[in-house]
Amino acid sequence: YRYFSNQRALLVAAHPEIEARSLLGPTPPPDAATRLDVVTDAMTRLFLETEPELRTMLRLSLEPAPVHQEKLLLRQGRAIVWLEDALAPLRDELSEPELRRLVLAIRCAVGIEALVWLTDVARLSRAEAVELMRWSARALFRSAVADSARTSA
C-alpha cells in the first residue's frame, strides 16, 4: 500500500507522462521529421495504454459545465508541449504563427478524440487508427514545410 498526499500525486505515480516535458529521449534526432515520428509514436502508444482513463477525461471535459476543468489532469495540453518540442528544428523555417498552426493541426489529428472517432465511428482497428493518425501528422508536416518553402522562394 502506498499513500498519496493528493490526487495529483496519485495520478503522477499512475501516469508519469503527466510530468514529461519531452518524449524524445536523452538523444533526440536532429531533424524535425524524425522527431515528429518519434513523438507521435510515443503519443499513440500512451493513448492505447491509457485509453480508458483518457476516454473518461474526454467525457468529463465534454460536459456542459465541465466539473473542475482545471482538475482534469490528463487534459492539460501536454501533447502541445511534446509536439512543439518535436518541431523545434522548424523554428528557422516556419514563422511562429505557421509553427503554431502546424502544432495545433497535428494535435487535432493525433489525440484521444481522433482515436475515439476512428475506432468507434469509422470502425478501424486500433492499429489502423494509430497508423492513420501518424500518417496524418506526416502529411500535415510535409504540407506545412512545402507551403513555407513556396512562400519564401
Protein Blocks (a to p, Z undefined) as FASTA:
>chain_A
ZZdfbfklmmmmmmmmlmpmbfnbjbdcfbfklmmmmmmmmmmmmmmmmmmmmmmmmmmm
mpmbaghkllmmklnolmmmmmmmmmmmmmmmpcfklmmmmmmmmmmmncfklmmmmmmm
nopafklmmmmmmmmmmmmmmmmmmmmmmmmZZ
